[in-house]
Amino acid sequence: MPGKIFCFVLIFFFNTVAAFAQDKYNTEVPKDIIILRSTKNYQTALSVAKQAASKLHQKLDLRGLTANTKTGLTMSKADCLGSGGSDDFGYPCYIARGEGNAFNDAYISVEFADAYKGFAKGYYVVVAAITDVKSAAMKNKLAAIKKTYPDAYAKRTYIWLGCMH
C-alpha cells in the first residue's frame, strides 16, 4: 500500500509541475514599450521610423509588414497562410512585435496600436524598444532616446508569451 501512495504522490507532483509550467508559459507578460511617435497615418509613421533608425543608429525592422485597412498592418499573404511552414492565421494577419516570445529588444519598427492592451485604437506607433517594466534598461534607453526625441515615452502593456496558433 505505501508503494501505491508513493506512486500516486509522485504522479500528482509531476502533473502539478507540468500544469504550473504550462501556466507560466501561456500567459501575458507586463512590458514597457518605448514609443517615439503615434499617428493615424501609416506613411507618417514609416517616415518617422526611417529617420529614427538613422538618427538613433538603430536597426529598422519592419518585419515585412504593410498597411492594411482591415487589420492596420499585415504580414505577407504567404506568411499569413503558412506557406513558409508556419501556422495558417488567415489573410490579412498581424502579430504584434513581441507576441509569442515576449523578448526584450531594441530596434525601430512601426506597429499597430490595436494589438496592444491599453493603447488607443487606430494608431500606428513607432516603437524603439520593448523592455521589462520600470527596469534600469528601460530608463537608460528612454533617457538616451529623449535626447533626440524629447516626446518619447514608455507605455505599459501586456505581451503574450506562449503558443500563437
Sequence and secondary structure as in RCSB ss.txt:
>XXXX:A:sequence
MPGKIFCFVLIFFFNTVAAFAQDKYNTEVPKDIIILRSTKNYQTALSVAKQAASKLHQKLDLRGLTANTKTGLTM
SKADCLGSGGSDDFGYPCYIARGEGNAFNDAYISVEFADAYKGFAKGYYVVVAAITDVKSAAMKNKLAAIKKTYP
DAYAKRTYIWLGCMH
>XXXX:A:secstr
 HHHHHHHHHHHHHHHHHHHHHHHHSEEEEEEEEEEEEES HHHHHHHHHHHHHHHT  B  TT EEETTTEEE 
 HHHHTTTTSS    SS    TTTBT   B  BEEEEGGGSTTS TT EEEEEEEEETT HHHHHHHHHHHTT T
T EEEEEEEEES   
